[in-house]
């Protein structure tokens, strides 16, 4: 069947049609290439980006030895990319870069410790103020209307694409410059030599709108190095781009448009089994979507001679929730740990804010759950259960004082991490569930430490499989709150799943109706659970291929993306954050 599809698809007529559709242009179409269209933002998985990047890359390769021109050229293209992806908010990106460059420069040059703290504080207020205005204004107005029974009008605010990512990136630069001046052991970061270099770091288009979040100490030194690209690096870059395209444009988009979105839009219109499969589907969708973007970003940057950090390492293979956060969105989780968890005390000390956020969250959620009990008791049960588990994780710990500090600070980090994703109760609950799981696991490891992690036995292998299954299902359960449009839909999905009954005939009928979707889901999960050794073997095989074969595989990948697309290129999930 696969061979027949290949024969039917790759006919001369189809290939000719594809070239006519994609390479015959009118004057109006050419003009649209350079004008922002909110209905068709510039995406990595679009044919327009492919064409623009090829032209950009040709000039880049020719002029790569001219460092100053290269910096100006890439910065201008990055700003153009952001304009095509998010409109006139590229001006805000420039303002944010200018503010942080100025404040970091003042911190670096000032000898007075009080002045350095002042400029750091002003910088943080400016960054977080801009972020809060765009992300949380309507949330605050809505909350005030609910509490005060008032009727303040919501604002018509459009969220700039990728604002959270580049704000975190600029904040980390300013904070690191401040730490550099007060701590002799943090001298590894050097300030950017010019505003142009700093803007290059902030605006670098492969990771601009959805990460990975790059640290200045890792990226800025690369600006001043001679650009070089080995054959192995080129092969690895193409390998990442091909894999990222397939994850995003083939697997994620298809199961999203043809199944997951439909179920989450109206869960009560579908069976319990379909609700369950939609949760599994979304777990795969968000992984393929986000890791696919990260792979493409890392691959594109590598083609330009820049190394970005790996952002995902098969997170659903994790045996516990702590390991999951070492594998999922690594650049964000390490940022939260370094700049938030440690800032509120880590496991060394308790602080006002470390205790404040979890206390307010549990108290407000409990009040809301009591208010909801006339409609449903589930929120009350979940809230009371979460509080009991959180308290028990502290009480049974061998070192209660340390556990109080670490558990509250970790919960604060995850609550604010959830809030970072959006001003909505469901994101906060998602963060709270992960914070609760991290607290439980930390206490669990006190009693059952993994003394010989390298030692492998049959029973240990079986136990690891069980732990992976449990961890995956917990993460999938949390994704329900992340994906649902509101809390009621999340509860509907949970209610529907808990009513599932074993009916083999019904399962077969549903599976047949969604056979393409379920086939892609199976391929995606099998791919995700590939052993690391097999993935490394595939890299070596691809790397050993002649350049012509690599070009053919890349062309076939673009063709498959084009042939399987249900509609135009779909935006990446994390663009909204």
N, C-alpha and C positions, 0 to 999 in steps of 0.2 A: 504493500500500500504506500509506503514511504517512497519507494523507487518510482511508482506510477505518478505520485504527486510531483516528484522532482521532474519527471519527463513532461508532464502536463504544464508545469509552471514555467520551466526554462525553454519555452519555444521561441523561435525567431520573432514571431508576432508579438509576444508578450514583452520580450526584451526591447524590441523596437518601440513599442508603446511607452515603455518606461523611459527610454531616452527622449522621446518626443515630449512626454509629460514633464520631465525634469530639466531638459536642456534646450527648450525653445521658449524664448522670453519676449514679452512686449516691453515697450518703454515704461509703461505703468508698473509692470512687475519689477523691473530694475529699480525704479524709484522707491518701491515698497521695501526693497532690501535694506534701505538706509533710514526708514521711518519706523518708529515704534508702533506696533499694533497690539493693543491689550488682549485681543482675541487669539493672537498667534505670537506669543513671546519667543525669543530665540532660545532654543534648547539644544543640548548636545546631540539628542537623537533626531534632529530635524535635518532635512536635506540642505536647508539654507546654511546651517552652521557648517556642514561638511564643505560646501563650496567656499564659504568665507574663510574657513580655517586653512584650506588648501592654498588659497591665494596669500593669506597671512603668513603661512609657514614657508612658502617659497621665498618671500622677501626676507623672512627671519633667517633662514639658512644662508642666504647670500650675504647678509650683513651681520652675521653673528659675531664677527671679530671686532666690530666697532661697538664697544661697550656702551658709550653714552647714547648713540643712536638707538641701540637695542633697547635700552631702558626707556627712552622716550616713546619708541615705537610700540613696545608691549603695553606700556601704561595707557597710551591713547587707544589702542585696540581694546584693552580691558574696560576702559570707560565707555567705549562704543558698545561693547558686548553687554555691559550693565544697562545702558540706555535701551538697547534692543530687547533686553529681558525684563526691565522694570520701569522704563520711561524716564521722566525728568528727575527722578530721585537720585540720579547720578550726581546731582549737585549736592545733595545731602551727604553722599559718600565722600565728596571732596571736602566738605565742611568738617565732617568727622575726622578725616585724616589731618586736616590743618590744625584743628583744636588739639588733638593728641600729640602731634609733632611739636607744637608750641609748648604744651604743658610738660611733656617729657624733656624737652630741651631746657626748660627752666629748672626742673628737678635736677638735671645732670649738672648744670652750671652753678647752682646756688650752694653756698657753703653752710648757710644757716639751716639747721634741722627743722625748725618751725616753719620756715618758708617752704621747704621741700614737702612737708606734710600738707601745708595749705594748698600748694599747686596740685598735689595728688588728690586731695579732697575735691577741689574744684573740677578736676578732670573727671573724677568718678560721678560727681553730680551732673555734669554736662552729658556724659555718655549714658548714664542710667536715666536721666531726665528725658533725653531724646527717645530712648527705647521705651520708656514708660508711657510717653505721650502717644506714640503710635500703637503700642500693643495693649495698653491697659486703661486708657481714658474711658472708653465705653463701659468696661468692666466696673470701674469705680463709680461711674454715674449710675449704672444699673443697680449696683449694690446700695448706693445711697438712696435711690428711689425705693428700694425694697425695705430698707431699715427705717427711713424717715417718712414713708408713705408720700413722698414728693413726686414731682412730675418733670424733672429736668430732662431736656431733650438730648437724645444721643447724637454724637457728632458723626459727620460723614468723613471718616478717616480711612484712607487706603494704606495698608501696611506695605512699606517698601520691601521689595524682595531681598531676602538674605540679610536683613538688618541685624538680626541677633548674632549671626556668624561674624560679620565684620566688626560689630561692636565689641564682642568678646576678644577678637584679635587685637584691636587697638587698645583695649583695656589692659590686656596681658603685657603689651609692650610698655605702657606707662608704669604699670606696677613693677615690672622687672627692672626698669631703669631706677625706680625708687629703691627697690631692694638692693640693687647693685651699689647704691651710694651709702647704704647703712650696714651692709654685710660684706665683709671682705671675702667670704666664701662664694659669693654670687657674682663674681667678676666675669663670668663667661659671656655675658651679653654686652655688645658694643652698640652704641646708638647709631642710627642711620647717618651717613655722611651728609645727606641733603634731603630736602623735602621731596624731591623727585624720587629718590631711592625709597623713602618711607611710603610714598604713594604707590610705588611699584609693589612693595610688600603687601599693602592693604588691598590693592585692586587686582592683583594677579588673577586673571580671569578663570583659569581652570578650577580654583577652589573658592571663588569669590562669593557665590550665592548659596552654596550648601556644604561648604567645608571640603576636606578636613580643615579644622581650625588649626592654623599654623602658628608656631611660636617664633617670635622675632629672632631669638638666638639661634634657631635652626635654619631660618630662611635668609635673613639679611646677609650673612656671610657668603651665601651662594651667589648673590648679585655681583659680588666683586671678583668672583672666580672666572677663569677662562672656561667658556662653554665647550664641553666635549661630550661626545655620545658614542659609546662603543656599540658593536654589533649586538652584543648580549642585551644591553639596555634597550636598544631599538626593538628587539624581538619581544622583550618583556613588556614594553610599552604597548605594542600592538596586541599582545596576548591579553593584557588588561582591558584595552579598549574593546576588543571583540567580545570578551566575556561580559563586560559591563553593558554593552549594547544588547546582547541576548537576554541578560537578566532583566533589564529595564523594558526595552521595547517589545520583546517577544513574550516573556513569561509574566512580568508584573502587569503590564498594560492589558494583556489579553484576559487574564483571570479577573482583573479589576473591573473592566468594562462589561464582561460577559457573565459575571457571577457575583463577585464580592459586593460591588456597589449596589446591585439590585436587592440583595438580601438585607444589607444594612440600611437601605432606604425604607424598607417595609418588612421587618423581620416576622411580623405576625401573618404575613401572606405566604410564608414558606414553612416547610415542615421542620421538625426538630433536627433531623439529620442534615438538612440544607443549612440551617443555622450553624450547626457544629462545623460543617465543612467550610462555611464562609469564614469562621474564626481561624481555622487552619489556613485557609486561602489568604486571609489578610496578613497572617503571621509571615507567610512566604512573600506576599506582595510587598510589604514594607521593607523586608530584608533585601529583596531583589531590586527594588526601586532605589533605596538609599545606598546600598553597597555597590549597585551598578553605577550610580552617579560617581561615587568615590573612586571606583576602579577607573572610570573614564577620565576623571580629573587627574588622578595620579599618572595615568598613562600619557595624557596630553602634556602634563608638566614634564614628564620624563623625556618626551620627544623634544622638548625645548631645553633639556639639560638641567632641569631642576628636580630635586627629590622632595616629595611630600610624604608625610607619615602614613603608614597603613592605618585604615580606619575601621576595618572589620576583619575578624579572624574566625570564621565559621561559628558565630555566637550560639547557635542552637545545639552545638555539640558540648556545651558547658554542662558540667556535673553539679553546679550549684549557682546560686544567684550572684555571688561575689565574682566567680569566674566569668559569668555572663557579662558583667559590666567591665571586665577586662578585655572582652572580645567585641562588645557592641559599641559603636560610635565612640571609638577609643579616644579620639581627640577631644570630644565633649566631656567624657567621664573623667579624663585626666585633668582637664581644665577645671571642672567642678571640684575635684579633689584638691588641686594645688592652690586655687584662688578662692574657694568658698569653704570647703570642709576644714582645711587648716586655719583659715582666717577666723572661723567661729570657735576654734579651740582644738579640733581634731579629737584625739583620745587623751590629750594631755591636760586640758583644762576645760571647765565649763564657763560659758559666757551668757550674758543676758539674752542676746539674739539666738543663741543656740537652744535655749530653753523656751524662748518666747514663741517661735513659729510652731513647733509641735503642740504646745499647750493651747494656743489659739485655734489651731486646726482641729484638734480633738474636741475642744469645747464647742466650737461653732458647728462642727459636723454633728455632734451629739444633739444640739438644739435643733438643727435642721431635720435630723432623723426623727426626733419626737414630733416635730411639726408634720412630717410625712406619714406618721403611723396610721392615720385615718385612711390613707390611700393604700399604703403597703408597709409591712413590717420589716421587709428585707433590709433597707438601709440601717434601721436601728440594730438589727442582729449583726450586720457586718461591722458597724461602728463599735458596738460593745465588744464584739469578738476581737477586733483589732486592738482596742485598748487593753483588754485582758492579756492578749498574747504579748504585746509590747512591754507591759509591766512585768509579766512572768519572765520574759527574756532577760530583764534586769535582775529580778529577785533571785533567780536560780544561778546567776553567774557566779563564778568563783571570786571575781573581783568586782563587787557591786559599784564601788566608786568610779572605777574606770569605765564600767559598762554604762553607767548613767551618762557620763560625759560623751562617750563615743556613740551611744545609741541615739541620744538627743541630737548631737551634731550631725550624725549621718542622716537622721530623719529630716533635719532642717535642710540639708543639702539636696535630698531627693524631692522634698516639697517645692523648693525653689527651682529645682531642675524641671519638675512638672510644670510649674508656673511659667518657666522660660518658654515652654512649648506653646503656651497660649493662656489667656485670661479666661479660664473656664474650669468649673468644678471637676469635670471629668479628667482633665489633665492633672489637677492637684491630687485627685484620688489615685490616679495611675502612679504618680510619684510616691504617694504615701504607701501604697501596697509594696512597691519596691524597697522603700525605706524600712518597712516592717520586716520584709523577708531578709534584708541584709542584717538587721539586728538579730533575728532568730538564728541565722547562719553563723554569725560571729559568736554567739553563745554556744551553739552546737559544736563548733570547732574546739572550744575549751575542753569539752568532755570527750570528744572523739577526734583528736588531731590525726592528720594524715602523716604518720611518722616516716613511712617509706614510699613517697610518691612514685619513685622510679620502679619499684618492685611490682611485677605483674604475676598474678595468679588467676586461675579459672574463676574462683568465687569473687575475686576483686573485679574481674571483668564483667561478671553478671551484675554485681552491685553498681558498677559505673553506668551500665546501660539503664538500670532502674532509675538512678539519680538523674541521668540525662532526660529520660522520659518525664519525670516529675518536674524538673526545672523547666523544660519546654512547655508543659501544660500550664504551669503557673504563669510564665511569660505570656502565653497565648491568652489566658484568662485576663491578664492586665491589658492586653491589646484591645479588648472589647471596649473598655472605657476610653481608650485613646482614639479609636476609630469612630465610635457612635457619634451622631450629630448632637445628641443630648443625653442626659442621664436616663430619661424614660426609655429611650431606644436601647441603651445598654442593659437596663433591667429586663426589657422584653427579650433580648437575645439570651440572657442568662436563664430566664424562666422557660423559654422554649427548649433550650438545650437540656435542662434538668428533667424535662418531661419525655425525653427520648426513650423509645422502646425498641427492642430488637425485632426488626422485620426485614428479613433477608430479601424478600421480593421487592419491597418498597425501595430498599437500598439499591438494588440492581436497576430498577426503573429510573431512579434519579441519576445514577451513575451513567446510564445510557443516554439520558437527556443532556447531560453535561460532559460527555465523553472527552471532548477536546480540552475542556477546562481541567478536568481531573487528570488527564494525561500530562498536561503541562505542569500541574501541581506535583505529580509523581516525579517527573523529570527534575523539577526544581529541588525537591527534597532529596532525591538521590544525589544530585549534583552537590548539594550543600553538605551532605554527609560522606562525600568522597574522603577516603583516607588522605592525609597530607602527602604521603609518599606517592600516591597516584597522581595528585595534582602537580607535584614536582616533576613527575615523569612526563606529563602532558606538556609542561613548560619546556622541558628539554627536547621533546620531539618537535614542538613548534619552532624552537630556536634553531634546530638542526636543518629545518627545511630551507630550500633555496628561496631567495627573495621573491621570485615569480610566484611560487606556491603560496607564500604569505599574502601577497597582493591579491591572489585569486580568492583565498579564504576570506580576506577582509571585504572584497567586493561581494562575495556570496552572502556574507553577514548583512551588509547593507541591503542586499536584494531581499533576503528573508525578512528583515525588518519592514521593508516596503510592502512585501507580499502579504504579510500576516497582520498588518496594521488594520484595526477595525475603523479607525478614523484618523484625523491628524495626530501629530506627535503630542503625547500627553505630558502635562507638567509633572515635575518631580514632587513627591509628597512634601519633602522638607523645604520646598520653596516658600511655603506659607509661614515658616518660622523665621 
